[in-house]
């Protein structure tokens, strides 16, 4: 049999294309149509503003303080929350890793994630409100009063809500990375006489760095796109006017889809920029297997 | 070698052992205190909603003046919860079914075949899980409104499928990989086509994985606020979006009424969460496609 007479189906099969491969098509086409296409469409639309000049939306965004300040506002909320959540998640994950009732803790912590930000916001309005249990307890212990401490409808309301939903998320991600590290490595270090602090610094931290970088990125991206809690628990007209509120207002209050797309693109690119910085600094650390080596 | 000497240098006890032990103990206590403080506040937040939904009047006291069930009835009629719940079930049902039908076969192909541009296809599946919904939701809503699907039930379902299809794919790939390919070869030898292979061999074997993936999709879709909010019209709101509007317009209705609705939402989510947790580990709810990436 010569090469030319081999049927097309067989030749395709040699490249991994057959009936089974076609099963990937519906999913791929669906995402092309509803994820890639809208994103590209939004990108092009953002260069077709109402006034006609192709950079009109972007120059409008970066010249209007009401718009460009939203980037700063969002960063001022998202960065401290993410850093705090990651820093708190590491020691807690290291404790919980050793626990027998690990599942109880993870189940409790998964609650705020599954309930979602809207429900947490409604609960926080009650609980952290001026007549809520939290302020009442503080007053009881003489640590403050309703007039001196305000925890909702300002920066702290959004901050706390991002801690309540964000910390469990960061923690569970960190825990899955921490449990992926072979215990034998730690035992070996302990046998050589390294104390807990030294074991953490010299064994765990280098192995954990790539996972922590990804955890930081995912947590940051979530915090940066905060929306419902910034409206419900913050002061959406001022101190917590985050970038997603600006995008939403452009789209659904001014019906300027072109400007809204531009803001969404700016939001995407700022997230990308921070993620790139984090992932690049990750290259400075050790990269390699976290499982134990033979021998 | 350098690391080795570092460890040795640190291993020498510089402080008396008792002091070291005291510091270690203090550290552990601090961590536990923080964690317990977090959990207490979390329960306080949930408990406040629950208590308020049964309160007759609760203004300036630790506990309400009295208990009543009436807010549930008023919430039911004020917020047309019957209609909202039907919409929610329609959306969630369709999303679960469709993401299974589209996602599971795709996961099978991704796990079993090497084909050109596979990395690119994988990237397309990963992106919707990494980019937050608000970021892609606005261009998506724009496209949906221009095709006339915006505001309709179909639009809400399509938008919700964008993160769930890749989620099912990434959860299912490791499940497919652990099935011995020789079982499939045996079925092929006996003359089964791809379709029969799927129905009689793969689906029964993959069932635990499919069930876990779809339960997670269910829980996530009930709680998916952003995409539904951006694409829903007045008649296609799910419960979480209706709850948002109620909280947003607080002051129009009694707080207890909103809280009663919040409790209904909470119960709905919890039932499915409890069922889901029988099949999956809680960490799987956040780790998304991590298993697939190794």
Interface residues (C-beta under 8 A of the other chain):
Chain A: X15 X16 X17 X18 X19 X20 X21 X22 X23 X24 X26 X27 X28 X30 X31 X32 X34 X35 X36 X37 X38 X39 X41 X42 X43 X45 X88 X91 X92 X95 X103 X105 X106 X107 X108 X109 X110 X111 X112 X113 X114 X115 X116 X117 X118 X119 X120 X121 X122 X123 X124 X125 X126 X127 X131 X132 X133 X134 X136 X164 X167 X168 X169 X172 X173 X175 X176 X189 X192 X193 X194 X195 X196 X197 X198 X202 X218 X221 X222 X224 X225 X227 X228 X231 X232 X244 X247 X248 X251 X252 X257 X260 X261 X263 X264 X267 X268 X271
Chain B: X3 X4 X6 X7 X8 X10 X11 X12 X13 X20 X24 X27 X28 X31 X32 X34 X35 X38 X39 X41 X42 X44 X45 X46 X47 X48 X49 X52 X59 X60 X62 X102 X103 X105 X106 X108 X109 X110 X112 X113 X114 X115 X116 X121 X124 X125 X127 X128 X130 X131 X132 X133 X134 X135 X136 X138 X139 X140 X141 X142 X143 X145 X158 X159 X161 X162 X165 X166 X169 X193 X194 X219 X223 X224 X225 X226 X229 X230 X240 X243 X244 X247 X248 X250 X255 X258 X259 X262 X265 X266 X269 X273 X277 X281 X282 X283 X285 X286 X287 X290
